[in-house]
Structure formats: structure tokens, C-alpha cells
């Protein structure tokens, strides 16, 4: 028993605050499988995601209990702080699974309410802490693609609100759609602020292979989830007259978000080839790789939903291809996780 507690203490001390990206990735790949008539895959990933969410929630609670200094130090860290927002996005993606796969809007509503509270606490807590801290890194050292988790978490709340709104009676349905629209717009503004800084860091500062961490794929993922939120708002327009009045704007910006996310894909592929092939950066498991799986799954679901919301059937081959790429990426990340856990479990026994 003492060995188990000791192992848990070590694991929670070093637990990445961005580990809920695994819930985000597993959830969206599960939804993609559901949309493409792979019910067994969707349900297995759904069940696994519930377990992963509860386990990570327990480990995060133990980390706060056993290692409060490390926990709060991460909140005020420019590199690791935004990773805490994966808890918000992961909760919302799991809630989306409950709506779309399980048909249970009640649990989804509970997860959405928890996510809103977490979003308020973490968003203002993280950015207030980063603003008032005395010692700050340079832009090149402090910013990375993980900062766009602020956008992803905001849009995740918009997506889940849009999904559960049809299950609410009026006038609450109208109010929830208005909140979803407001979060969608705010997420877009956040992206403009942060993506400009990230692109500036790309082009005007030295860039080593180690700087190109997997969260840079969130450059695309943030736009993909913005596309999904816009597509759902379009589909909800008959239930909300104010959405009807701004429908051309919502349609235009949804395509704008999708086009921006699509532009990032070749760029990220080129940079990945530069990192792993040309510069031979070692490819080994890191929990941050879940942040690269999520955008692939989200691009799949967002493009599928947009094609139906805007009646663009010629786009159908795109999400069809990305659905399998997302499944492949998820399998690779999961294999890396299993291998890492197996090695970690064997190490104490070998040492003894």
C-alpha cells in the first residue's frame, strides 16, 4: 500500500496540467467515429473517455492536495499555465459525447455548468497571475500554441451550449443560444490576439526543433472548433430570431474560420517534417501529443458539420480522410501512453 501511495505521489507531482487534452482528443475522435457509422469504435472510446476523465480528475485533486505549490506554480507559469484550460475543454467535449452518442442532455448540462464555472475561475485566474507576476519571460520563451487553449475552451463552451439548447424549453433555449453566440464571438477575438503573437514568434525569433511542441497544432484546432460552433449556431437559427438576423455574418465567419484552419494544416505538416526528418528530433511519448490529436479530430467533425449546415456536399471527402487520420493519430498516442505507463510500473520492481 505504501508503494502505491508513493507511486501516486510521484505521478501527481509531475502530472502535466494539460493532460485533459487526452479527454479532448479521445472525445472528439469518438464523435468523428459516431458520425462515420463506426458505433463500436465510438462507444468504446466514449466509455474509455469517461474513465480517463474521472481518473485525471482524481489525480488532479490529489496533486492539489499533496503538491499545492507545484499546482499553483503551474497556474502562473507562461508555458504550463494555459494547459489547465484543457480541463474546461475536456469537460465540454465529454458533455458533447453525452449529447451526440449517449443522448443524455441532463449529464451534458451538468458538465456544461461545471465547465462555465471552471472557465471563469481558470481564465481570469491564469491571465491575472501572468499579468501581475514580477519575473516574466521574453515573448520567444513565454508563448506557444498552448495559449490558444483559451480559445478552444471558450469555443468548447459555445459548442456544448449549442448542442444542449434544442433540449431546453423557451425562453431558456433563446438565452442559451445567445450565450453560445457571445462565447463564439469572444473566442474569435481571442484567436486574433493570440495567433498574431504566435505568428510573430514564428517568423521573427530563433526557432529550434525543441520549440515546435505538439500544442502548435492547436493553431489549427482552435479554428476548427470555432467552425464547429458556427455551424451549430447556423443549425440552431430557427429557434432564435436574433440568430436569423445575423445569419449571413455567422455563415461568413464560419467559412472564414474553416479556411484559416485549413491554411494551417500544410504549414504544420512542413514544420513537423522539418522537426522530425530534417533535424531528427526524437519522437517519444509526451502528454502534449494529445494536443496534436485533438485538432485532427476536431477538423473532421467541424468540416462534416459545416458541410451540412451550409449545404456544401463537395467537402464530404475532406472529413472522410481526416476521420481515419485522427483515428491513426489517437492510436499512436495511446500506444505511447501504454508504453510509458508499462515502463514506469516496471521500473520500481526492477530497482528492487
N, C-alpha and C positions, 0 to 999 in steps of 0.2 A: 504493500500500500504506500509506504514511504517513497519507494522508487517511482511509482505512478505520479504522486504529488510533485516530486522533484522534476520529473519529465514535463509535467504540465506547467510548472513554474518557469522552466527554461523556454518552453514553447510560447507561452503567453508573453514573456518578456520581449522576445524578438518578433512577435506577431506583427506583420505589416498592417497598418491601418487601412490599406487598400485591398485587403483580402476579400471583401464583399464583392469585388469585381468578378469573383468566381460565380457568385449568385447571379450577377447581372448577365454574365456570359452564358451560363447554363440555362437561365430562364429564357433568354431571347432565342437561343438555338432550339430550345424546346418548342417555343411558339412557331418558329420557322418550320420545324418538322410537322407541327399540327396543321399549318396552312398547306403544306405539300403532301397531305394524306399519308403521313407516317405515324399513325396513332400510337403504336407500340413504343417507338423512339420518344415521341413527345411525352407520353405518360411516365416512362422510366426516368427521363430527365426531370420531369416535374416532381416525382417522388424524391429523387436524389437531391433536388434543389431545396425542398422543404427540410430535409435532413441537414444539408450543408448550411442553410440559413440558421437553423437552431443551434448547430454546433458552433458556428462562428459567433453567434450572439452570446453563447455561454462563455466561449474563450475570451471575447472582448470584455464581458463582465468580470471574469477572473483577472484579466490584465488590469482593469481599473482598480480592482480590489488589492491585488498583490504588487502591482508596479505603477502606482498613481503618478510618480514623477515622470516615468517614460511615457505614459499615456498622455499627460498634459504637455510634455515637451514636444510630442508629435503634433499636437494641435497648433503650436506656434512655430513649427518648422516649415520653411518655404518649400522644401522638397517633398516632405511627407504629409504636411497638414491637409492639403486638398484631398488626399486619399481617403480621409474619414468620410467624405461625401459619398463614397461607394455604398455606405450603409443606407443612405436615403434612396439612391438609385436602385440598389438591390432589393429593398423592401417594395418599391413600386413595381419593379419587373416581376417579382414574385406575385404581387397583387394582380398584375395583368394576366399571369398564368391562371390564377383562380377565376378570373372572369372568362377568359377565352377557352381554357381547356376544361376546368372543373365546373364552369357555370355556377360559381358561388360568389355573387357580388357582395354578400354580407362580410365574408372574411376579407375580400378585396377592399371594402370600405374601411374596415378596421386598420389594415395595413396602410391605406392611404392617409388616414388620420394620424397614425403614428409617424409616417413619413413627413407630413407637414410640420409636426412639432419638431422632429429631428432636423428638418431643413432650416427652420428658423434658428434653432439653437446653434447648429454647426456652421451655417453660412455666416451669421453675424459674429459668432464666437471666433471662427478661424480668421476671418478677414479683419476683425478688430484686433486680434492678437498679433497678426502680421503687421498691422499698421502702427501699433504703439511700441513694438519691441525695439530695444535700443540698437542692438547689433544686427544689421541686415546684410545679406549677401548682395553681390552685384546682380544685374539682370541676367547675365550669362549663367551664373551659378544658381540663381534662385528660381527661375521659371522653367517649366517643362509642360509637356502635353497634359499632365495630370491636372493642371489648373483648370482645364476645360471640364473637369468633373463637376464644377459649379454649374456649367451649362447643362450637362447631362442630368444632374439631379433635379434641376429646375424643370427641364422638359419631361423628365420621368413623372413628376407630379402632374404636369399637364396631360400627359398620355393617360395615366390611370384615372384622372378626373373625367376625361372624355369617354373612357370606356365604361365607367360606372354611372355616368349621368343618365343614360337611357333607362336605367333601372330605378331612378328616383322619381317621385311624383313632382308635378309642378306645384309651386314655383321654384322648388329647390333644384329641379333639373336645369332651369334657366340660370340660376345663380351659379351652379357648378360649372356650366359651360362658360360663363363669364370669367370665372376664376381660371379655368383652363386656358382661355384666350389670353388673359393677362399674364399668366406664367409663360405661355408660349412667346409672347412679345418680349418679356423681360429676358428670357433665355437667349433670344436673338440678339438683344443689346449686349448682354454679357459676352457672347461669342465675338462680336465686333471688337469689344475692348481687348479681350484676351488673345484672340487669334492674331491681331495686329502686333502685339508684343512678341508672341511666339515666332511669327514670321520674321520679325526684325531680328530676333535672336538667331534664327537660322542663317540669315544672309550676312549679317554684319559682325558676327563673333566667330572665333575659332570653334570648329566642330569636330570633336573626336568620336570614334566609334562608340565609346562608352557613354557619350552624351545622348545617343539616339536610343533612349529606353523605350520599351514597348508602349507606354502610355501616349507616345506621339501619335499612335493610331487613333486616339480619341479626337484628333483634329477632324477626322472623317466621321467618327461615331457621333460626335456632338451635332453635326449637321444631319446625320441620318435620323437621330431621334427627334430632331426638330421637324424633319419632313414627316415623320410618322404622326407627331402631334398635329401638324397642319392638316394632314389627310383625314384624321379622325374628326377634327373640327368641321371640315367640309361635310363629312357624312352626318354630323350632328346638326347641321344648319336648319333642317326642317323643324327642330324642336326649340330653336332660339331665334326669334326675329332679328335681334341685333346682329347675329352671325350672317343672316341673309343680307343685311345692309353693307357688310364689309366683305362679302364673299369673293369679289374679284381680287381684293387685296390679299386675302388668305390664300387663294389659289396661286396668285403670282409669287408670293413669298415661299409657298411650299415648293414650287418648282425651283426657285432661287436657292433654297436650302439644299435640295436634292442635287442641283447642278454643282454647287460648291463642294458638297461631299464627294461627288463623283470625280471632280478635278483632283482631289487629294489622293485618290487611290493609286494612279500611276506614279505620282511623286513618292508616295510612301514605299511602293514596291522598289523603285530605283534606289532609294536610300537604304532599304533593307538589303538589297544586293550589294551595295557599297559596303555596308557594315559587315555582313557575314561572309561574302565571297571575296571581295577585293581586299578588305582589311582583315579578314579571317578572325573576326571577333567570336569567341567561344559561345556556342549555343547550348546553354544548360538551363534547367528549370528555374524560373523565378516567378513568384506570385504575380508580378506585374504583367506577365504574359497574358493573364486573363483579360487585361485591359486592351489587348490586341485582338482577342477572340470576339469580345462583345461588339466592336464596330462591324465586323463581318456579318454577324447575325442580325444586328440592327439594320444594316443596309439592305439585307434580304427582306425583312419584314416591312421596312419603310417603303421600299420600291414596290413591293406587292400591293401594299395598301394604297399608295398614291396612284398606281395604275388603275385601280378600281374606282377611287374617289374622283379621278379626273377623266376616266374612260380613255385610257391610253394602253390598249392591249398590245401594242408593238413593243412595250417594255417588258412583257412577261418573260422572255428568255433570260433577262438580266438577273432577277431574283432566283430563277431556277438554278442557274450556275452557282450563285453565291450561297444558296442553301447548302450545297454539298461542300463548298469551300469552308463554310462556317462549321459544319459537322467535322470535317477533317481537322481543322484547327483546334476545335474543342477536344477531339480525341487525343491529339498530340499533347495539349496542355494537361489533360487528365492523366495521361501516361507519365508525364514528367512529375506530376504531383504524387502519384502512386510510388514511383521510383524513389523520390525524395523521402517520403514517409517510411518506406521499407528500409532505406539506408539508415535513417535516423533511429528506427526501432532496433536495428541490429547492432548499432554502434555501442550502446551501453553493455549489451550482453558480451560482445567481443572484447570490450575493455576489461570486463570482469574475468 
